[in-house]
């Protein structure tokens, strides 16, 4: 199951650099493309606000 980014995201950009699949896109609240996400959890571990969770 792909990870998702909750609305508590502060758009800091930390997760983008950590994603090995380039599945995260920028915006007011970042988004994870479920077709690209391989469920590795790297982005969730890097998120300073714990806004990335298993979807």
N, C-alpha and C positions, 0 to 999 in steps of 0.2 A: 504494500500500500504506500503510495506516495506521501511525502510530507506536505504540509500546508503552512501558510504563514497567517497568523491571527492578526486582528486589527490593533494589537498592541505594538506592532512593528513601528520602529522609529526611523526606518529607512536609512540606517547608518552605513549600509553597504558591506558589512563584515561578511555576510553569508555569500555574497556573489563571488568573492575571491576564493572561497573555500570549496565551492561546488565543482567536482571533477567533471560533471556532465553539462555544465553551462545551462542548467535548467531554470535558473532564477533570473527574472527580469525586473528592472527598476520601475518605480512609480511612487505615488504617495505611500502606498503600502506595497511592498514587493510581492511578487507572485512566483509560484513554482509550477512549471509545466509538468503535469503528471505523466505525460508520455516520455519525457526525458529523465525524470527522477528515477534513480535506481535504489532508493530506500537505504542509502548508506549512513545517513544521520550526521554527516560531517557538518552540514549547515546548522543543524539544531545544536550541536555541541559548541559551535562558534558564536551563536546568537547571545548577545549580552542581556537581552530582555526576555529570553526564553519564549519568544513568540513563534517559534517553529516547532510544530508537533506532528506526530503521525496522523494522517488524515484517514 
